[in-house]
Amino acid sequence: MPETGGERGGVTNPDSRVVAVVDDDDAVCESTRFLLESFGFEVSTYSSGADFTREDPDVACLIVDYWMPGLNGLEFVSELKTRGR
């Protein structure tokens, strides 16, 4: 079983079908939402890592854009790991 980290199970929650998309481009968020929902996933979108962190959702999968203002995608994921997510 994959390591999940954190008391809540981290970002990887095998019981969840929620996919989070973090991208500052609204068109990318909406097209990715449409695609994933067509496969039966519940999708939450966020325009920044800060928006995701503020809501702190429990998700099964996290899709993150690399090129975002402020923290880039890799820095954002590293921050989540530091926080035990």
Helices and strands as residue ranges (DSSP letters): E 18-22, H 26-38, E 42-46, H 49-55, E 61-64, H 73-82
